[in-house]
Amino acid sequence: MAEPKVKTELHERNKHRNPYDFKALIRNSPSLSGFVIVNKFGAESINFSDPKAVLALNSALLKLYYNIKNWEIPENYLCPPVPGRADYIHYLADLLANDMGKMPTGERITCLDIGIGANAIYPIIGIHEYGWNFVGADIDRDSLLNVEKLITANENLQAKINLRQQLNPRQIFRDIIKPGEYYDVTLCNPPFHASANEAQLSSARKKRNLKLEKNAPLNFGGVSNELWYEGGEKAFLLNMAYESKHFGRQVNWFTTLVSKKENLKAFNKALKRLEAVEIKEIQMSTGNKISRVLAWRFYL
C-alpha cells in the first residue's frame, strides 16, 4: 500500500497538507464513521461523489481544526472543500503581512467576504486562524439566515461576523460598503457560469463523469446565485473591477479568485485602465485544480 502523500501544493500554514486523519476526525465527529471507506489504494477515504459524505467530512474538519461545534447548510447549497478555502485565507494573510511587516492578526483586521454563501467557511477559517473580523455579503436571504444560525450556534463566531444583503444582483460593493468604513481586504469566489442553462449542462457533465444518476445531487452542490451570473465569470470580474474604483480609498486590497485563466487578460486590462497602482497574481493549486487570486489596489 502506497503511503498517502503530503499535499505540498497547499500553503505551508494550511492545516490540511497532510492526509486526512480519519481516526481523529471520527473521535470528534462519530457520525463521519458511516461514510469512511477504504479506497483502491488501501487508504481510508470517503466517496467524494456522495454529497452526504462530503457534508459529513466538512463538518468534521471544521469541528476538529476550527472549533466549529455546529455546522449545517441547507440542502443543495454549496458545500465547498475546506482545504482550498483555507489556502485563500492564508495567502490573504501573506498579502497583508507584506504591507505590515508582521503577520496580520486580531480584530483590528476587517475583511469583506463578497458572496459569503450559506457555509461561511472563509470567515470561519479567518476568525480561527487570525482573529479577523468579517462583513459577509450575499444576495440570497436564505444563505444569510443560515449564517445567522451558525453564528448563534458557535460562540467563537459571535460578534465577529456582520451580515448584509445585496438587494441589487447587478451590484457588488455598492450598498454594502458604507460611508466611512475601511476594509483591509475583500475576498470573493465568483460564480463562473454565464447562465442557468450553462450551469445545468456543467452539472450534467460532472454527473456523467462521476457516473451518477441524472437526478442525483452533486457532491459540492450549489444554488443558482452561487453557480451563475449573467455573462459569466468575465462579466462579474469586470463589474467588480469598475465598482472597486469607487471604493478605492476605503479598501487596502481588493481580491478575487479567478477560475478561468483566459479571463485574466481582460481583467488586468480593465484594472490598468482604471489606474490601479498595484496588481498581484497569486497562484493556488488544490489537487489537480489550478486557480489564482488576483489582488489590486488604487492607493498605497
C-alpha positions in Angstrom: 0.0 0.0 0.0 1.4 3.4 -1.0 1.7 6.0 1.8 -0.7 8.9 1.2 1.2 11.9 0.0 1.6 15.3 1.7 -0.2 17.9 -0.3 2.8 20.1 -0.9 0.9 22.3 -3.3 -1.1 23.8 -0.4 0.0 26.8 1.6 2.7 26.0 4.2 0.3 27.1 7.0 -2.6 25.1 5.7 -3.7 22.5 8.3 -4.8 20.1 5.5 -1.4 19.5 3.8 -1.3 16.1 5.5 -3.7 13.2 4.5 -7.0 13.4 6.4 -6.6 11.8 9.9 -9.9 9.9 9.9 -9.3 8.4 13.4 -9.0 11.9 14.9 -12.0 13.2 12.8 -14.2 10.3 13.9 -13.3 10.7 17.6 -14.5 14.2 17.3 -17.4 13.5 14.9 -18.6 9.9 15.3 -21.2 10.3 12.6 -18.5 10.5 9.9 -17.6 6.8 10.5 -20.6 5.7 8.4 -19.1 7.4 5.4 -15.5 6.2 5.6 -14.4 3.7 3.1 -11.1 2.1 2.0 -10.2 3.3 -1.5 -8.4 1.3 -4.2 -5.1 2.3 -2.8 -5.9 0.7 0.6 -6.2 4.1 2.4 -9.2 5.5 4.3 -11.2 8.0 2.4 -14.8 8.9 1.6 -16.9 8.7 -1.5 -16.4 12.2 -2.8 -19.3 11.7 -5.3 -21.7 11.4 -2.3 -22.9 14.8 -1.1 -23.8 13.5 2.4 -20.3 12.1 2.8 -18.8 15.5 1.7 -21.0 17.3 4.1 -20.1 15.0 7.0 -16.3 15.4 6.2 -16.6 19.2 6.1 -18.5 19.3 9.4 -15.8 17.1 11.0 -12.9 19.1 9.6 -14.5 22.4 10.8 -15.1 20.9 14.2 -11.6 19.4 14.7 -9.5 22.2 13.2 -11.6 25.3 13.6 -13.6 24.7 16.8 -17.0 24.9 15.0 -19.2 22.6 17.0 -22.4 23.1 15.0 -22.2 23.5 11.2 -25.1 22.8 8.8 -26.2 24.1 5.5 -29.5 23.9 3.7 -29.9 21.1 1.1 -28.4 21.7 -2.3 -26.4 24.8 -1.2 -22.7 25.0 -1.9 -20.6 22.7 0.3 -17.0 23.8 -0.7 -13.9 21.8 0.1 -12.2 23.2 3.2 -8.5 22.9 2.1 -8.8 25.2 -0.9 -10.8 27.8 1.2 -8.1 27.7 3.8 -5.4 28.4 1.2 -7.1 31.6 0.0 -7.2 32.9 3.6 -3.6 32.1 4.3 -2.5 33.9 1.0 -4.5 36.9 2.1 -2.6 36.9 5.4 0.7 36.9 3.4 -0.6 39.8 1.3 -1.3 41.9 4.4 1.9 40.8 6.1 3.9 42.2 3.2 2.4 45.6 4.0 2.6 45.4 7.8 5.9 43.7 8.2 4.3 41.1 10.5 1.5 38.6 10.5 -1.8 40.4 10.5 -3.8 39.1 13.5 -6.5 40.3 15.7 -9.8 42.1 15.4 -8.3 45.3 14.0 -8.2 43.5 10.6 -11.6 43.7 8.9 -12.4 41.7 5.8 -15.3 41.8 3.4 -16.5 38.5 2.0 -18.5 39.0 -1.2 -20.8 36.0 -1.5 -20.5 34.5 2.0 -23.0 31.8 1.0 -24.7 29.6 3.5 -21.5 28.0 4.6 -19.4 31.0 5.9 -16.2 28.9 5.5 -14.0 31.9 4.7 -14.9 33.8 7.9 -14.8 30.6 10.0 -11.2 30.0 8.9 -10.1 33.7 9.1 -11.5 34.1 12.6 -9.9 30.9 13.9 -6.5 31.3 12.3 -6.0 35.0 12.6 -8.8 36.5 14.8 -10.1 38.8 12.0 -13.5 40.4 11.8 -15.7 39.9 8.8 -18.6 41.6 7.0 -20.3 38.9 4.9 -22.5 40.0 1.9 -24.8 37.9 -0.2 -27.8 38.4 -2.5 -29.5 35.3 -1.1 -31.5 35.9 2.1 -31.7 32.2 2.9 -27.9 32.0 2.9 -27.7 34.9 5.3 -30.3 33.3 7.6 -28.3 30.1 7.7 -25.1 32.0 8.6 -27.1 33.7 11.4 -27.9 30.3 12.7 -24.2 29.3 12.5 -23.2 32.4 14.4 -25.8 31.7 17.1 -24.7 28.1 17.4 -21.0 28.8 17.7 -19.8 31.2 20.4 -16.5 31.8 18.7 -18.3 33.4 15.7 -20.4 35.8 17.7 -19.6 39.5 17.4 -17.1 38.5 14.6 -19.3 38.5 11.5 -21.7 41.3 10.4 -24.1 40.2 7.6 -25.5 42.4 4.8 -27.9 41.5 2.0 -27.2 42.8 -1.5 -30.6 43.7 -2.9 -29.4 44.5 -6.4 -28.0 41.4 -8.1 -26.0 43.6 -10.5 -24.1 45.3 -7.7 -21.2 44.0 -5.8 -19.8 46.7 -3.5 -22.4 49.4 -3.8 -24.8 49.5 -0.8 -22.5 47.0 1.0 -19.5 49.2 1.8 -20.9 52.1 3.9 -19.6 55.6 4.0 -16.7 55.9 6.5 -15.9 52.2 6.6 -12.5 50.8 5.8 -11.5 47.2 4.9 -8.1 45.7 5.0 -9.1 43.2 2.3 -12.0 41.9 0.3 -12.4 38.4 -1.0 -14.7 36.7 -3.4 -15.3 33.4 -5.1 -17.3 34.5 -8.2 -19.9 32.4 -10.0 -18.3 31.2 -13.2 -21.2 30.1 -15.4 -22.9 32.6 -17.8 -26.5 31.2 -17.5 -28.7 28.7 -15.7 -28.6 26.5 -18.8 -24.7 26.5 -18.8 -24.7 25.6 -15.1 -27.1 22.8 -15.8 -25.0 21.4 -18.7 -21.9 21.6 -16.5 -23.7 19.7 -13.7 -24.8 17.1 -16.2 -21.2 16.6 -17.4 -20.0 16.2 -13.8 -22.6 13.6 -13.1 -21.7 11.6 -16.2 -18.0 11.8 -15.2 -18.9 10.6 -11.7 -21.3 8.0 -13.1 -24.2 9.4 -11.2 -27.9 9.2 -12.0 -29.3 12.3 -13.8 -31.4 13.3 -10.8 -28.6 12.7 -8.2 -27.4 15.7 -6.2 -23.9 17.0 -6.9 -21.3 16.3 -4.2 -20.5 20.0 -3.6 -23.9 21.3 -4.5 -24.7 25.0 -5.3 -27.9 27.0 -5.9 -28.3 29.3 -8.9 -26.8 32.5 -7.5 -23.7 30.5 -6.3 -23.1 29.0 -9.8 -24.0 31.5 -12.4 -24.0 35.2 -13.3 -25.3 36.8 -16.5 -22.2 37.0 -18.7 -20.3 34.5 -16.6 -17.1 35.0 -14.6 -15.7 37.5 -17.0 -18.7 39.8 -16.7 -18.7 39.5 -12.9 -14.9 40.3 -12.7 -15.2 43.4 -15.0 -18.2 44.6 -13.0 -16.2 44.1 -9.8 -13.2 46.0 -11.2 -15.2 49.1 -12.2 -17.1 49.2 -8.9 -14.0 48.8 -6.9 -12.6 52.1 -8.3 -15.4 54.0 -6.5 -14.3 52.5 -3.1 -10.6 52.6 -3.7 -9.9 54.8 -0.6 -11.9 52.5 1.6 -10.1 49.3 0.8 -6.4 48.4 1.1 -6.6 45.3 -1.1 -9.4 44.1 -3.3 -9.0 40.4 -4.2 -10.9 37.7 -6.0 -10.5 34.1 -7.2 -10.2 33.8 -11.0 -11.2 30.3 -12.1 -10.7 30.7 -15.8 -7.2 31.7 -16.8 -8.5 33.2 -20.1 -10.4 35.9 -18.1 -7.2 37.3 -16.6 -6.2 39.4 -19.7 -9.4 41.4 -19.8 -9.5 41.8 -16.1 -5.9 43.1 -15.9 -6.5 45.4 -18.8 -9.6 46.9 -17.1 -7.7 47.4 -13.8 -4.8 49.2 -15.6 -7.4 51.4 -17.4 -8.9 52.2 -14.0 -5.4 53.2 -12.8 -4.9 50.5 -10.2 -1.5 51.3 -8.6 -0.6 47.7 -7.8 -1.8 44.4 -9.2 -0.7 41.0 -8.0 -1.5 37.4 -9.2 -1.2 34.6 -6.6 -1.1 31.1 -7.9 -3.0 28.4 -6.0 -3.4 24.7 -6.5 -5.6 22.1 -4.9 -5.2 18.6 -6.1 -5.5 18.7 -9.9 -7.2 22.1 -9.9 -5.2 25.2 -10.6 -6.7 28.6 -9.8 -5.4 32.1 -8.9 -6.1 35.0 -6.7 -5.9 38.5 -8.3 -5.3 41.3 -5.9 -5.3 45.0 -6.7 -5.5 48.4 -5.1 -5.8 52.1 -6.0 -3.8 53.7 -3.3 -0.5 52.8 -1.5 
